[in-house]
Amino acid sequence: MNHTYPVFTADAECQDCFKCVRQCPVKAIQVKGAHASVMPELCIACGGCVQVCPVHAKKVRDDLGRVRVLLKEGLGPVYVSLAPSWVNEFRGLPASKMIAALRQLGFAGVSETALGAQIVTEKTAELLKEQKRGLMISSACPVAVDFILKYFPKLSCTISPVLSPVLSHARFLKEQLGEKIKVVFIGPCIAKKNESDRHPDLLSMALLFSRLRQWFKEAGIDPYAMDPGPDDVFVPYASKEGALYPIEGGMNETIRMYRECSHVNFVSIGGIGALRQAFDGLDPGRIFEPVFLETLACTGGCVHGPGTEHNSPGLLERLRVLRNVKGDGKPTPMNGPEIAAEYQATPVDQRPASLNDIREALSSVGKSRLEDEINCGGCGYFTCHNFAQALIDGKAEPSMCVSYLRKLAQKKSNAILRCLPAAAVIVDRSLTVIECNKRFADFTGEQGKELYEFLPGLWGAKLEKLIPFAHLFRQVLDTGIEYQYNTLKVDGRLLDINIFNIDPKQVVGAIIFDVTKAELRREEIAERAQEVIEKNLSTVQEIACKLGEHMAETEILLRSIAEKYSDHDARRNLAQEVERAEDDDWATE
């Protein structure tokens, strides 16, 4: 994360949507670890990425803290160079109230950047008077200038050799109010921060209109409620025709006021895409008439800059600027300071990779055939070859290719579906098949098998025509409640069905097992087991019966034996008693 450059990425907030890549006209975005970072060496600070980032991960460097320090240091009075497009940003606000509000923030005074534009017009007209042929490109827009210096260096020699309006204005204010003053630009342009970084002796800092609004709010200042005084006027005086600069063609209109430039062909082009189209293959040596090209990075002009609020039709925004222009149609003599400047090309490395390297890069994202190069632009690059070049340059990652990720996901899902030991199908809200495996096609019957041969996955087939229980899928789609049923009987078959949500109420999937054979085998085993049980019971009962009979016979036998034993003992005892009695009688005798 580079906080020193005017535009940077808050990595923690970046959601890897690559919208900034698609928007960036010079592809100054590096994607690494699924995070998109600004590359200062390639960036032209147009602010397009800041405007389109859906999560506001692209940030503009906030210089407000530095401005506050500048105001407190007291090293010299600080003046505002106010961009003429302020009349559209703060609609209906009188200039005196705007000046009063800015002075309440601590500024010594307010001046119009449009005065610097009038100085630039005067100097440019002087150069064009002598021009008999060839191209001259305006130096007013810092984004357009950087675009030429970095990406069309051969045209750098055609840039008008004068400072931009804001730098010309800063030099003018220092000449008028003293070299010790400090100048802070407030306007719609992010690239003015680059100008302040490169020329701190002239321009101390640059703030956007959007940041000024926040500053007013933080300070509790309502510009519309200000009570201006007699000193709340532009210094050293108000502008005139220079206020035309914020709209496309405005600069040309001011130069045309000089009759000496009537022989010049004036052209105005707004938007980096249109400028690229105009410059591609252009050889300035083949322009044989005098041409002045007004270049603007923002379509329509600065009034549509990245630091502005666009809450009204663009035509009305331009009309507000036009209504604020004062003058009589004649150029205003400025007799401004010397604003000569030189512009050195700083070309970026745009060497194309070899064809073999391009092919290898394309192969890494599954594009081995010409028909694989669909040039969808989903990665943010215009063509697959452009994307391959970005891969080689280390500015892109394979995961940025949507079609590659889709194919990769499809291959994974196909592999999983193919290896499942059950029928599997995925359907959408309308019960249209998105994907299925061959087991499902076989499960649906001959019609499904034949269709699968010509249309693997049965994509687009209607589920109701394939299976008789499609209503169960509809039930899950409508309620969002998943369905599971064991041994559902369907057309003489027993099925285990599990219908689950993939995207609730939009996409569902199902796993289907035909358990008919398993259930039949289970029933057969149960029947055999029952037979064995019954036989065992019969045997046990028979054994029990036999045992009962044997027990009875044994009991009788034992009883008889016992009785016999009992009679014998009694007779023996009686005999013994008789014998003892006889012995007693004999003894007596």
VENNOR-V373033 format. One record per residue. N is the residue number from 1. RES is the residue in three letters. OMEGA is omega in whole degrees, -180 to 180 (none if undefined). Layout:
<<N | RES | OMEGA> <N | RES | OMEGA>>
This chain:
<<1 | MET | -178> <2 | ASN | -178> <3 | HIS | -178> <4 | THR | 178> <5 | TYR | -176> <6 | PRO | -180> <7 | VAL | 180> <8 | PHE | -179> <9 | THR | 170> <10 | ALA | -171> <11 | ASP | -176> <12 | ALA | -177> <13 | GLU | -178> <14 | CYS | -176> <15 | GLN | 178> <16 | ASP | 177> <17 | CYS | 178> <18 | PHE | 177> <19 | LYS | 179> <20 | CYS | 179> <21 | VAL | 179> <22 | ARG | -176> <23 | GLN | -173> <24 | CYS | -177> <25 | PRO | -179> <26 | VAL | 179> <27 | LYS | 179> <28 | ALA | -178> <29 | ILE | 176> <30 | GLN | 177> <31 | VAL | -179> <32 | LYS | -177> <33 | GLY | 179> <34 | ALA | 176> <35 | HIS | -177> <36 | ALA | -178> <37 | SER | 178> <38 | VAL | 178> <39 | MET | -174> <40 | PRO | -178> <41 | GLU | 179> <42 | LEU | -172> <43 | CYS | 176> <44 | ILE | 175> <45 | ALA | 178> <46 | CYS | 178> <47 | GLY | -180> <48 | GLY | -179> <49 | CYS | 179> <50 | VAL | -177> <51 | GLN | -173> <52 | VAL | -177> <53 | CYS | -175> <54 | PRO | -179> <55 | VAL | 177> <56 | HIS | 176> <57 | ALA | 175> <58 | LYS | -173> <59 | LYS | 172> <60 | VAL | -180> <61 | ARG | -178> <62 | ASP | -179> <63 | ASP | -176> <64 | LEU | 179> <65 | GLY | 179> <66 | ARG | 178> <67 | VAL | 179> <68 | ARG | 177> <69 | VAL | 180> <70 | LEU | 180> <71 | LEU | -177> <72 | LYS | -176> <73 | GLU | 180> <74 | GLY | 180> <75 | LEU | 180> <76 | GLY | 179> <77 | PRO | -178> <78 | VAL | -179> <79 | TYR | 178> <80 | VAL | 168> <81 | SER | -172> <82 | LEU | -179> <83 | ALA | -177> <84 | PRO | 179> <85 | SER | 179> <86 | TRP | -178> <87 | VAL | 176> <88 | ASN | -179> <89 | GLU | 178> <90 | PHE | -172> <91 | ARG | 176> <92 | GLY | -179> <93 | LEU | 177> <94 | PRO | -178> <95 | ALA | -178> <96 | SER | 179> <97 | LYS | 177> <98 | MET | -180> <99 | ILE | 179> <100 | ALA | -180> <101 | ALA | -180> <102 | LEU | 178> <103 | ARG | 178> <104 | GLN | 175> <105 | LEU | 177> <106 | GLY | 180> <107 | PHE | -179> <108 | ALA | -180> <109 | GLY | -177> <110 | VAL | 178> <111 | SER | -177> <112 | GLU | 175> <113 | THR | -180> <114 | ALA | 176> <115 | LEU | 176> <116 | GLY | 177> <117 | ALA | 179> <118 | GLN | 176> <119 | ILE | 179> <120 | VAL | 179> <121 | THR | -178> <122 | GLU | -179> <123 | LYS | -180> <124 | THR | 178> <125 | ALA | 179> <126 | GLU | 179> <127 | LEU | -177> <128 | LEU | 179> <129 | LYS | -176> <130 | GLU | -175> <131 | GLN | -179> <132 | LYS | 180> <133 | ARG | 175> <134 | GLY | -174> <135 | LEU | 169> <136 | MET | -179> <137 | ILE | -177> <138 | SER | 178> <139 | SER | -173> <140 | ALA | -176> <141 | CYS | -178> <142 | PRO | 178> <143 | VAL | 180> <144 | ALA | 179> <145 | VAL | 178> <146 | ASP | 178> <147 | PHE | 180> <148 | ILE | -176> <149 | LEU | -177> <150 | LYS | -170> <151 | TYR | 174> <152 | PHE | -174> <153 | PRO | 180> <154 | LYS | 180> <155 | LEU | -177> <156 | SER | -180> <157 | CYS | -179> <158 | THR | 179> <159 | ILE | -178> <160 | SER | -172> <161 | PRO | 177> <162 | VAL | 178> <163 | LEU | 176> <164 | SER | 180> <165 | PRO | -176> <166 | VAL | 178> <167 | LEU | 176> <168 | SER | 180> <169 | HIS | 179> <170 | ALA | 178> <171 | ARG | 178> <172 | PHE | -180> <173 | LEU | 179> <174 | LYS | 177> <175 | GLU | -177> <176 | GLN | -170> <177 | LEU | 177> <178 | GLY | -176> <179 | GLU | -177> <180 | LYS | -178> <181 | ILE | 175> <182 | LYS | -178> <183 | VAL | 177> <184 | VAL | 179> <185 | PHE | 173> <186 | ILE | -177> <187 | GLY | -174> <188 | PRO | -166> <189 | CYS | 176> <190 | ILE | -175> <191 | ALA | 176> <192 | LYS | 176> <193 | LYS | 175> <194 | ASN | 179> <195 | GLU | 179> <196 | SER | 178> <197 | ASP | -177> <198 | ARG | -177> <199 | HIS | -178> <200 | PRO | 178> <201 | ASP | 179> <202 | LEU | -175> <203 | LEU | -175> <204 | SER | -177> <205 | MET | 177> <206 | ALA | 178> <207 | LEU | 176> <208 | LEU | 176> <209 | PHE | -178> <210 | SER | 178> <211 | ARG | 177> <212 | LEU | 178> <213 | ARG | 180> <214 | GLN | 180> <215 | TRP | 177> <216 | PHE | -177> <217 | LYS | 180> <218 | GLU | -179> <219 | ALA | -180> <220 | GLY | -178> <221 | ILE | 174> <222 | ASP | -177> <223 | PRO | -177> <224 | TYR | -179> <225 | ALA | -177> <226 | MET | 176> <227 | ASP | -174> <228 | PRO | 177> <229 | GLY | -177> <230 | PRO | -179> <231 | ASP | -178> <232 | ASP | 179> <233 | VAL | 177> <234 | PHE | 177> <235 | VAL | -10> <236 | PRO | 176> <237 | TYR | -177> <238 | ALA | 180> <239 | SER | 176> <240 | LYS | -173> <241 | GLU | 179> <242 | GLY | 179> <243 | ALA | 178> <244 | LEU | -173> <245 | TYR | -176> <246 | PRO | -178> <247 | ILE | -178> <248 | GLU | -178> <249 | GLY | -178> <250 | GLY | 180> <251 | MET | 178> <252 | ASN | -179> <253 | GLU | -180> <254 | THR | -180> <255 | ILE | 179> <256 | ARG | 178> <257 | MET | 177> <258 | TYR | -176> <259 | ARG | -178> <260 | GLU | -178> <261 | CYS | -176> <262 | SER | -179> <263 | HIS | -175> <264 | VAL | 173> <265 | ASN | -178> <266 | PHE | 179> <267 | VAL | 177> <268 | SER | 179> <269 | ILE | 179> <270 | GLY | 180> <271 | GLY | -178> <272 | ILE | 179> <273 | GLY | 179> <274 | ALA | 178> <275 | LEU | 178> <276 | ARG | 179> <277 | GLN | -179> <278 | ALA | -174> <279 | PHE | -176> <280 | ASP | 178> <281 | GLY | -176> <282 | LEU | 174> <283 | ASP | -177> <284 | PRO | 179> <285 | GLY | -179> <286 | ARG | 174> <287 | ILE | -170> <288 | PHE | 176> <289 | GLU | 180> <290 | PRO | -178> <291 | VAL | 172> <292 | PHE | -177> <293 | LEU | 174> <294 | GLU | -177> <295 | THR | 179> <296 | LEU | -179> <297 | ALA | -178> <298 | CYS | 179> <299 | THR | -178> <300 | GLY | 178> <301 | GLY | -178> <302 | CYS | 180> <303 | VAL | 178> <304 | HIS | -178> <305 | GLY | -176> <306 | PRO | -179> <307 | GLY | -178> <308 | THR | 174> <309 | GLU | -180> <310 | HIS | -178> <311 | ASN | 176> <312 | SER | 180> <313 | PRO | -178> <314 | GLY | 180> <315 | LEU | 180> <316 | LEU | 179> <317 | GLU | 178> <318 | ARG | -180> <319 | LEU | 179> <320 | ARG | 177> <321 | VAL | -180> <322 | LEU | -179> <323 | ARG | -177> <324 | ASN | -177> <325 | VAL | 179> <326 | LYS | 179> <327 | GLY | -178> <328 | ASP | 180> <329 | GLY | 178> <330 | LYS | -179> <331 | PRO | 180> <332 | THR | 177> <333 | PRO | -177> <334 | MET | -177> <335 | ASN | -175> <336 | GLY | -179> <337 | PRO | 176> <338 | GLU | -178> <339 | ILE | 179> <340 | ALA | -179> <341 | ALA | 175> <342 | GLU | -179> <343 | TYR | -179> <344 | GLN | 179> <345 | ALA | 176> <346 | THR | -172> <347 | PRO | 175> <348 | VAL | -180> <349 | ASP | -179> <350 | GLN | -179> <351 | ARG | -180> <352 | PRO | 178> <353 | ALA | 179> <354 | SER | -180> <355 | LEU | 179> <356 | ASN | 179> <357 | ASP | 178> <358 | ILE | -180> <359 | ARG | 179> <360 | GLU | 179> <361 | ALA | 178> <362 | LEU | 179> <363 | SER | -179> <364 | SER | 176> <365 | VAL | 173> <366 | GLY | -179> <367 | LYS | -178> <368 | SER | 180> <369 | ARG | -179> <370 | LEU | -179> <371 | GLU | 176> <372 | ASP | -178> <373 | GLU | -174> <374 | ILE | 177> <375 | ASN | -176> <376 | CYS | -179> <377 | GLY | -179> <378 | GLY | 180> <379 | CYS | -178> <380 | GLY | 180> <381 | TYR | -173> <382 | PHE | -178> <383 | THR | 177> <384 | CYS | 177> <385 | HIS | 176> <386 | ASN | 179> <387 | PHE | 178> <388 | ALA | 177> <389 | GLN | 178> <390 | ALA | 176> <391 | LEU | -180> <392 | ILE | -179> <393 | ASP | -180> <394 | GLY | -179> <395 | LYS | -175> <396 | ALA | 178> <397 | GLU | -180> <398 | PRO | -178> <399 | SER | 178> <400 | MET | -179> <401 | CYS | -176> <402 | VAL | -179> <403 | SER | 178> <404 | TYR | 179> <405 | LEU | -180> <406 | ARG | 179> <407 | LYS | 180> <408 | LEU | 178> <409 | ALA | 180> <410 | GLN | 179> <411 | LYS | 179> <412 | LYS | -179> <413 | SER | 179> <414 | ASN | 180> <415 | ALA | 179> <416 | ILE | 179> <417 | LEU | -177> <418 | ARG | -176> <419 | CYS | 180> <420 | LEU | 179> <421 | PRO | -178> <422 | ALA | 174> <423 | ALA | -179> <424 | ALA | -179> <425 | VAL | 176> <426 | ILE | -178> <427 | VAL | 179> <428 | ASP | -175> <429 | ARG | -179> <430 | SER | -178> <431 | LEU | 174> <432 | THR | -177> <433 | VAL | 174> <434 | ILE | -179> <435 | GLU | 174> <436 | CYS | 175> <437 | ASN | -176> <438 | LYS | 179> <439 | ARG | 178> <440 | PHE | 179> <441 | ALA | 178> <442 | ASP | -179> <443 | PHE | -176> <444 | THR | 179> <445 | GLY | -175> <446 | GLU | -179> <447 | GLN | 179> <448 | GLY | 178> <449 | LYS | -179> <450 | GLU | -180> <451 | LEU | -179> <452 | TYR | 179> <453 | GLU | -179> <454 | PHE | -176> <455 | LEU | 180> <456 | PRO | -178> <457 | GLY | -179> <458 | LEU | -178> <459 | TRP | 178> <460 | GLY | 180> <461 | ALA | 179> <462 | LYS | -175> <463 | LEU | -179> <464 | GLU | -179> <465 | LYS | -176> <466 | LEU | -177> <467 | ILE | -178> <468 | PRO | -178> <469 | PHE | 179> <470 | ALA | -179> <471 | HIS | 177> <472 | LEU | 176> <473 | PHE | 178> <474 | ARG | 180> <475 | GLN | 180> <476 | VAL | 179> <477 | LEU | -177> <478 | ASP | -174> <479 | THR | -175> <480 | GLY | -180> <481 | ILE | -177> <482 | GLU | -172> <483 | TYR | 176> <484 | GLN | -178> <485 | TYR | 179> <486 | ASN | 177> <487 | THR | 173> <488 | LEU | -179> <489 | LYS | -180> <490 | VAL | 177> <491 | ASP | 177> <492 | GLY | 179> <493 | ARG | 176> <494 | LEU | -173> <495 | LEU | 166> <496 | ASP | -174> <497 | ILE | 175> <498 | ASN | 179> <499 | ILE | -173> <500 | PHE | 180> <501 | ASN | 168> <502 | ILE | 169> <503 | ASP | -171> <504 | PRO | 178> <505 | LYS | 178> <506 | GLN | -178> <507 | VAL | 177> <508 | VAL | 176> <509 | GLY | -179> <510 | ALA | 172> <511 | ILE | -175> <512 | ILE | 175> <513 | PHE | 172> <514 | ASP | -175> <515 | VAL | -177> <516 | THR | -179> <517 | LYS | 180> <518 | ALA | 180> <519 | GLU | 178> <520 | LEU | 178> <521 | ARG | 179> <522 | ARG | 179> <523 | GLU | 179> <524 | GLU | 179> <525 | ILE | -180> <526 | ALA | 179> <527 | GLU | 179> <528 | ARG | 180> <529 | ALA | 179> <530 | GLN | 178> <531 | GLU | 180> <532 | VAL | 180> <533 | ILE | -179> <534 | GLU | 178> <535 | LYS | 179> <536 | ASN | 179> <537 | LEU | 180> <538 | SER | 180> <539 | THR | -180> <540 | VAL | 180> <541 | GLN | 179> <542 | GLU | 178> <543 | ILE | -180> <544 | ALA | -180> <545 | CYS | 179> <546 | LYS | 179> <547 | LEU | 179> <548 | GLY | 179> <549 | GLU | -179> <550 | HIS | -180> <551 | MET | -179> <552 | ALA | -180> <553 | GLU | -180> <554 | THR | -179> <555 | GLU | 180> <556 | ILE | -179> <557 | LEU | -178> <558 | LEU | -180> <559 | ARG | -179> <560 | SER | 179> <561 | ILE | -178> <562 | ALA | -179> <563 | GLU | 179> <564 | LYS | 179> <565 | TYR | -178> <566 | SER | 180> <567 | ASP | -179> <568 | HIS | 180> <569 | ASP | -179> <570 | ALA | -179> <571 | ARG | 180> <572 | ARG | 179> <573 | ASN | -180> <574 | LEU | 180> <575 | ALA | 180> <576 | GLN | -179> <577 | GLU | 180> <578 | VAL | -179> <579 | GLU | 179> <580 | ARG | 180> <581 | ALA | -180> <582 | GLU | 179> <583 | ASP | 180> <584 | ASP | 180> <585 | ASP | -179> <586 | TRP | -180> <587 | ALA | -179> <588 | THR | -180> <589 | GLU | none>>
